[in-house]
Amino acid sequence: MSLFLWGLVIIFVGGLASLINGRRAGLASFFGAAGAVAGSITAVIPAFKVFLHGVTESFRLNWNIPFGSFFVQIDAISAVFLIPIFGLSAIAAVYGAEYLLAYREKKNLGAPWFFYNLLLIGMALVVVARNGLLFLVAWEIMSLSSFFLVTFEYERQTVRQAGLIYLIAMHIGTAFLVVFFILLGHHAGSLDFDKISGVPSSLANVLFMLAIVGFGTKAGFMPLHVWLPYAHPAAPSHVSAVMSGVMIKTGIYGLVRALTILGFPPAWWCWVLILIGAVSGVLGVLFALAQHDLKRLLAYHSVENIGIITIGLGVGLLGINMNSPILAVLGFAGGLFHVINHAVFKGLLFLGAGAVLHSCKTGHIDLLGGIIKRMPWTAFTFLIGSIAICGLPPLNGFVSEFLIYLGVFKNGMGGGLEAVIPALIVIGALALIGGLALACFTKAFGVIFLGHPRSDYAQQAHEVGPGMKFSMVTLAALCLLLGIFSPLVIKSAENVILEITLLTFPDVQAELASASTVLWNFVFVSLILFGIIGVFTVLRKLLLSGRCVRQTVTWDCGYAQPGPKMQYTATSFAQPLTDLFKLFLRTRKDISHPKGVFPVQSAFHTDTSDISEKYMYEPAYKWISLLLSKLRWFQHGRLQIYVLYIALTLGILLIWKMM
Amino acid sequence: MNNAADTIMIFLVLTNLTLLGLSRLGTCIRIVAVQGVVLGLLPLLLNGWSLELHLVFFSAAIISLKGIVFPWLLTRALRDLKTQREVEPLIGYGTSIALGMVILVICMWLGSRLPLPVAAMSTLIVPVAFFTIMSGLFLIISRKKAVTQVLGYLVMENGIYTFGVALVQKQPVLVELGILLDVFVAVFVMGITMFHINREFDHIDTDQLSRLKV
């Protein structure tokens, strides 16, 4: 445990040193990144130990705040979240050291590094805090430091707007969490998690809903996700990677922790989770399909993947409720493994998007194209990330989704109607998500990296430097390794599952062992596939050696002068699918058709705004602002009156107390 | 009963009421200065003129700050700013004094009700301390000029100081010095701000500053 705390200290000192040296960009980057990397490596060691051996470590310090205590503990659940938090943050820090240097002329780099390291500390503390007050403090550190990171390029109006939306969304979520902890503390008489037990079911139901809204805002459940498509594109890319890869997972962590505290789950909790997961997953990927901006597209994919994770949790909870070990084990194993996997591949994809943004200065998909020739490393790693996120074997994304499939399928085969219905919903949703994700990333990868450059932006693309390359290659390798060695990872997940469910050790072990046997088969088959591909590649090389290789246009279609503008655009590629789902997407199309024999001007523009934003939040906020504007008279901007307000309040309180 | 202390308390009440009713800025500053000097003597008086070293030092610090440094800073600011030497009240002088009397009555009532950890040295001290704080607040609220607000702030601090002296015989010097430092910095900052506001807008009327927000 002390190693963990020392790690946090190192990270903080690194951030502080970077803040002091803010004017010297090189030093600031060095201190910030070095602190984050060294601290993460130090702090992740105890997390790995706990994960493998299942021995809980804790540390308690009294605190002079009512109901507060500095009570931290690493158990297997915390470890599962700590490992990706430290892993991804360290890798992204290496990337950021190079990425941020592009701003060295314009900006003080001390502040972003300080807040980056603070964000890292906040996330780590959230996951280990075992006291409600400490949890909320850490939660706020995390939200506020990430707010300052999102608004890094504050001179742009869109970034300021994104920051504001993010700040408001986070605090609405926190408001629910405050109520959550107050109710919990009121029941237990203490905010220390270990003293809370035996929550009555009526209170547990209320707490569950509060947790769904509070933690769901952070995680990005479907109607609460509105901040993601704004905040992720606005933040610097390594920060988006960390925010999307691990920060939103603290919402999932909170939910899991709440579930372990709240006791035996009634059936409707499971259904709520599965439905939220299915809706977030399907709608998330659908909206991703309709986006033009690469980082916005990735942000919607975060919603989708949070959906998959939530489906996993829902399935696992249903397993506890129905007393079915296979559902419980495979549901939670799939959901939590997806937490790690998503951190790896979404981190990789955001870093790839950042590399594209870094060298092309735009994230607009329709302006890019053909940059695989100019940025081969980025393109190749992005491709690996895309395959992983689509859930194709043998990469890691496949494994976690497969575990959930396997769980509901096996359970559905054996059971009655109550086992078949969840199987149908979950398998249907996951299949739809997987298929649409594949379409979406075919579009993204194809339009960005293949073909010819569509604009000058794409013309200027150049490969990124060694630091950024290193980060992307590491994450890509992790995608592959986590996929190939997934049976081993799954087998060691028994401590976590035991911590969440109330199953016995042999049950858990048996289920995990049978799942990993199935996975070994997959790994074996995919390795054979890789072997075959390798053989063919070598064969092709051999056959082509010594021959002349020419480049030419693919096929002209009889056009005299085919130009890059005639290529498929992202919108046109996705059009069949977006039209199919236009009920949900409600894409607005502005078309001015070409007229006459020699058409002069014509234009086509599509815009897909978020349905929940447009039909839920905008009307709601309009009403709220209408109501609140009635209170305007209260605020004059006169100093004297404000002091009068304070004096009156204090006076009334004093007199009331004296009465 | 401590006659000297009671005299000082009555003096405080009178000066506070005078401040509420005065129109000349310069005189106001001088009255606050006199108040500071008298308050500086208070700890000595309460201890019956027994000259302990730290008490003397403490009194000297209080007197030099409240009686000399602050008034000097404020007078200088007033001179440099070439502002009109009128207070410019939002609430008229007569009404101010009348309201001051009402506040005094409320404070007397409060003083009789307030449970204290240790018995005060004089029954007047707690109500008067309250009254001084309230008068300071009232000055801040009811006057337009930034200088008057600094004055109100100082009067408020005098009240807090009186309260502290009343309750704790052995002065927690550190605490009091802390507050004093606070006020010192505040006066300093406000002086600078006033100077800048004046340079920018040719007046230090906070009322007109509120037009900036539109």
Boltz contact constraints between the chains, C-beta under 6 A:
constraints:
  - contact:
      token1: [A, 637]
      token2: [B, 210]
      max_distance: 6.0
  - contact:
      token1: [A, 637]
      token2: [B, 213]
      max_distance: 6.0
  - contact:
      token1: [A, 638]
      token2: [B, 210]
      max_distance: 6.0
  - contact:
      token1: [A, 639]
      token2: [B, 206]
      max_distance: 6.0
  - contact:
      token1: [A, 640]
      token2: [B, 141]
      max_distance: 6.0
  - contact:
      token1: [A, 643]
      token2: [B, 140]
      max_distance: 6.0
  - contact:
      token1: [A, 643]
      token2: [B, 141]
      max_distance: 6.0
  - contact:
      token1: [A, 644]
      token2: [B, 141]
      max_distance: 6.0
  - contact:
      token1: [A, 647]
      token2: [B, 137]
      max_distance: 6.0
  - contact:
      token1: [A, 658]
      token2: [B, 113]
      max_distance: 6.0
